[in-house]
Amino acid sequence: MSITDRDRLLENIRRIVEDEIRAVAGYPATYEYVIVSGSTDSLSAEPAPSDPPLDLPGLNQVPMRPSSIGHVTPLPGKRCHIVFLNGDLRKPSCTWVEPDTGQPIARTGDSVQVTITPADVATMVLANSGGPVTAGAPVTITGQVTGGSSRVTSE
């Protein structure tokens, strides 16, 4: 038997064993996926390339279950971790998304600038009093972050 024939035979045996284990245990691991689209509530993703290849389905409307109180909008092309509750492929849940390292963050005590546009002012005025709104140029305000969550970090 040549090495190629032996490798092919071993690969087939490995797949049979994996299929049997999944039939009994389901999908108990955490799987890496690539985000296709998403919101703060759910995402759609495709299985990330893996070695050896895994036979996992593409997923739509997977609930986001982050471990912190922060919200994130998953970016297409970034990686995420998917678990299947109780090993059931019908119950996917996203537990982590790759961070957008280009997004700046602010910590308590940092100086920040906020630009308020005429549309922002109109929204605030209408929400609070319904009074008239005068349009003007955007205004930039400088201030300091005075509070935040100790459970959310920059890493």
Secondary structure as the mmCIF struct_conf table of DSSP 4:
data_model
#
loop_
_struct_conf.conf_type_id
_struct_conf.id
_struct_conf.beg_label_comp_id
_struct_conf.beg_label_asym_id
_struct_conf.beg_label_seq_id
_struct_conf.end_label_comp_id
_struct_conf.end_label_asym_id
_struct_conf.end_label_seq_id
HELX_RH_AL_P HELX_RH_AL_P1 ILE A 3 ALA A 25
BEND BEND1 ALA A 29 ALA A 29
STRN STRN1 THR A 30 GLY A 38
BEND BEND2 THR A 40 ASP A 41
STRN STRN2 SER A 42 PRO A 47
HELX_LH_PP_P HELX_LH_PP_P1 ALA A 48 PRO A 49
BEND BEND3 ASP A 51 PRO A 52
STRN STRN3 LEU A 59 PRO A 63
STRN STRN4 MET A 64 MET A 64
BEND BEND4 SER A 67 ILE A 69
HELX_LH_PP_P HELX_LH_PP_P2 PRO A 74 LEU A 75
TURN_TY1_P TURN_TY1_P1 PRO A 76 GLY A 77
STRN STRN5 ARG A 79 PHE A 84
HELX_RH_3T_P HELX_RH_3T_P1 LEU A 85 GLY A 87
TURN_TY1_P TURN_TY1_P2 LEU A 89 ARG A 90
STRN STRN6 PRO A 92 VAL A 97
TURN_TY1_P TURN_TY1_P3 THR A 101 GLY A 102
BEND BEND5 GLN A 103 GLN A 103
TURN_TY1_P TURN_TY1_P4 THR A 108 GLY A 109
STRN STRN7 SER A 111 ILE A 116
HELX_RH_AL_P HELX_RH_AL_P2 PRO A 118 ASN A 128
TURN_TY1_P TURN_TY1_P5 SER A 129 SER A 129
STRN STRN8 VAL A 139 GLN A 144
TURN_TY1_P TURN_TY1_P6 SER A 150 ARG A 151
#
